[in-house]
Amino acid sequence: MYELAIGAIIAALIFDFINGFHDAANSIATVVGTRVLKPLHAVTLAAIANFFGPFLFGVAVATTIGKGIINPDFVTIHIVIGALFGAIAWNIITWWWGLPSSSSHALVGGIIGAGIAGAGINAIIFGGLEKVAIGILVSPIVGLVSAFLVATLIIKIFAKKKPANVNTVFGKLQLVSATYFSLTHGANDGQKTMGIIALILLTEGIITSFEVPFYVVLIAAIAISLGTFFGGWRIVKTMGARITQLKPYQGFAAETSGASILAILAHIGIPASTTHAISGSIMGAGAVRRVSAVRWGIGKRIVWAWIITIPASAGISYLTMLIIQLFV
């Protein structure tokens, strides 16, 4: 039976890699969009910061994913495999379409779909889903508002300075804010895979109570950082330029706001979406010049991707679990 556990852990690491690959744009879109860094330099910075992120913010999100969405007593290795398949499949679909959907919520949807198919709806912990709902609502809205306010404050403070000088200053500060965002990206998203692997170990009796061993943190950090390094350039185009054209001060405002949201939610164990956080923040920072500076049509397309992610990945996982049950 350990062969299945090993296979499930490999699948979890593949999801982690794809998560980094899929969400690389979240980490580097603004710093590339403002032309502060070339894509290769930006993605290298993001990958390094993604690696260290999971070590800095504890395991509260991993605990929510591992035992806060579905009761571990009902979980089987087949449910875990079905959940991962749904999440991976949806990530690949949205990557191909260039949609910045949430890898985090794809995984949550996968757990729900496979859990209902394999153990029934009573296995789902609705209190945990409330946490997910809070993340869905808070990340984009607070990101939009806070980035708008930060960008507005910057404009007021530097109103009498030459634009070229302001761009130079915030071009340098963006290196800090981009690193900050990538650290929180790695912390929040890396923890999801940590929670799944810990759940696999618990299900197979390798650990006796839910905990996240250091080696799990390490391999999850490596997987997401490698995925980020080989990141998804299809989505970079959407996030970095198609939503709105950003100046360095706006990029700084967006990254700082998005990262702060992720840091807070990671600390309290809410599995937030880096996609939601940075998308809302980019829109807020872009709108500070004028509302029409943001291509709201692209924003609507992104919102629809958010809305359908959980039910779509849940549906794929549900069907996958039904197929698995035919052969076990």
N, C-alpha and C positions, 0 to 999 in steps of 0.2 A: 504493500500500500504506500510505502514511502516513495515509490516511483511517481505516483500521482502527485504527492506533496511536492516533490522536486519539480515536476512539470508545472504545477500551479505557481510555485515561486518564480520559475523562469518566466511564466506568463505575466506575473506581477511586475517583474523587472522590465519586460518588454513594454508593458503599459507605462511604466515610469519613464522609459526611454522615449516612447511616443509622446508622452505628456510633455517632456522637455522639448522634443522636436516640434510638436504642435504649438506649444506656448512660448517658443523662443521669441516670437514676435512681441509678446507682451513685455518681455524684458528689454528689448532693444529697439522697439518701433520708434519711440520718441527721440532717442539719442541718434538714431539713423535718420529719422525724418527731419530733424533740425540740422543735419549734416555736421554734427559735432564729432562723430566718429564714423569711420568707414565700417561697412557691415562686418568684415572679418574681425576687426579690432573690437567692435561692440559685442559680437557674439562670443569672443574669447573672454572678455570681461564678465559677461553674463554667466558663462559656463563655470568660471571659477567661483563667482559669488553664489551661484546655485548650489555648488558643492558644499560650501560652508554653511549655507542657510539652515539645513536640517539640524545642525549641531547647536544652534543658538537660541531656539525658541521652545524647547521642551517637546513633549509628545501629546499635548492635549488634543490636537486635531486627529492624530493617529488613533487615540483612544475613542474618539467619536466615531470614526470610520470603522474601527475594529469591533466595537461592541455597542455603539450608540444608534446604529441604523437597523440592525437585525440582531435578535437575541442569539448570542454565540452558542447557546445550548441546542439551537435548531440547525446550526450551520454544518454542512458537509463539504467535503473537498469538491464535490461536483457542483454545488451551489457557487463556491468561490470561482471555479473555472468558468461557469456560465456567466457570472457577473463580469469577470475580466474580459471574456469574449465580446460581450455587448459593448463595454466601454471602449475597447480597442477598435472594434468595428466602426462605432460612431465617430471616434477620433479620426480614423482614416478617411471616412466619408467627408467629414467637414474640412479636413485638411485638403482633400482633393478639390473641393468646391471653393477653397480659400476663405471659409467662414471661421471667424475667431470665436468658436463655441467653447464651452467650459469643459475641460478634461475632468475637473473635480465632480461636476454634476453628472457627467457621463458615467463616472464610477458609481455615484450614488444611485443613479437610475439602474445601472447594471445590478447592483446589490438588491434593489427593490424587486426588479423583474425576476431574477433568478430565485430570490428568496420566496416570493409568492408562489412561483411554479414548483419549487422544491419542498417548501415547508408550510405553505399557506399564509394568508394575510396576517394571522395572529402572531407570526414570527417577527413582523415588522414593528419597530419601536417608533411610535408616532411622535414622541417627545424629541427624538433625534432628528426627525424630519422637520420639526419646528425650527431647530437650529439651522438646518440647511436653508429653510425659507427665509430666515432672518438674514443670512448671508446673501441670498439672491436679491433681497430688497435693499439692504444697506449698502452693499459694495458699489453699484453703479450710481445710486442717488447721492450718497454721501461723497463719493468720488467726484461727481459732477459739481456739486455745490462747493466742496472744499477747494477743488482746483480753480474754480471760478474766483473764489474769494482770495486765494493766494496770489493768483495772477493779477487780480485787481489791486491788491496791496502793493505788489511789485511795481505796477504802473504808477501808482501814486508816489511811492518813495523815490523812484528814478525818473519822474516826469521831466525834470530839467536836465537830465544827462543826455549825451549824444547816443543815439540808437546803436551805433557801431560799438561804443564802449560798453553799453549794457549787454549787447550780444556776446562780447568777449568775456565779460565777467560770468554770465550765466552759462556760457559754453563750458567754462571750467567747472562751475558748480554742478552742471549736468553730469559730469563724471561721478560726482558724489551721489547725486540723486538716482542715477541709473544703477550704481552699485547697491545702493540701499534697496531699490525696488527688486533687484535680482536676488538679494539675500532673503527678502521676505517671500519672494516667489518660490525659491528653493525650500524655505521653511514650511510654507503652507502646502504646496503641492507635493513636495517630497514626503511629507508626513502621511499622505493618503496611502502610498504604497507601503510605507512602514506598518500602517495599521492592518493592511491586507495580509502582509507576510506574517505578522504576529498572530493574526487570526488563523492562518494556515497552520502555524506551529502549535497553537492551542488546540485546534481541531484534531490534529494528528497525535496529540499527547506529548509533543516534544518539549513544551513548557506546560506547567500545571495551572498557571493563572495568567490573565492577560497582562503582558508587559512587552516592552520593545527593547530587545537586547542591543548592545552597542554594534554588533556586527550587522544587524538589520539596518540600523541608521546608516552605517558606512556603505553598504551595497546599494541602498536606495539613493544616497547622495551621489554616488558614482554614476548610476544609471541616468538620473535626471540631468546631471551636468553634461554627460556625453550626448544625450538627446538634444539639449540646448545648443551644444557646439555645432551639431550637424543640422541646425534648426530649419524651421519651415518658412522659406522665403515667399511662398505664395501669400501667407497671411501677413507678413511684414508690409507688403504693398498696401493692403487694406488698412492696417492699423497705423502705419507711419505716414501715409500721404493721402489716401482716399477719403478718410473721415474729415480731415482739415489739414491745412498747412500750418506748421507750428514754428514759432521763433524759439530760440534757446530758453528764454525766460518762461515761456509757456510749457516747454518740455520739462523744465525743472519743476514747475507747479504741478504738472500732471503726475510726474514720477514720485514726487514727495508725498502728494496726497494719496495716490494709490498705494504706495508702500506703507504709509502710516496706517491705513485701513487694514491691510493684510497683517501687519504686525500685531495690531490690537486683537483682531479676530483669531489669529493663531494662538495668542496667549490665552484666550478664553475658550478655545476648542471648537470654534465654528469653522467648518470647512468651506472657506470662501473661495470664490473664483477670481484668479488673477486677471482673467479676461474681462470679467464684469468690472473689476476695480479700475483697470487702466483704460478701458473703453469709455466709461463714464468720466474719468478724469481728463482724458483727451478732449472729449466733447466740451466739458466745462472750461478747460483752458483755452480751447479754440473759440468759444463763444464770447470771451472777454473783449475781443476786438469788435465783433458785431455778430449777432445771432446767425446771419446769413453766411458767415465764414465757415460754419459747420455744414457738411453735406448730410443733412438729417435723413435723406433717403437711404444712405449707406447705414446710418445708425438704426433705422427701422429694420433693415435686413439683419443686422447683428442681433437686435432684440428678438426677432422671430427665431433666430438660431438658439438664443437663450431659452425661449419658451418651450421649444420642442425637444431640447436636449434630453431632459430627464425621461419624458415618456417614450422618446425614440429609442434610447439606449435600454430602457426597461423592457420595451417590446422585443428588441433583438435578444436580450438576455432571457426573457421568458420563453421565446421560441427555441433558443439554444438549449435551455434546460429541459424542455419537453423532448427534444431530440436525444439528449443525453440519457434521459430516463428510459427511452426505448431500447437502449443498449446495455443498461446496467441493472 
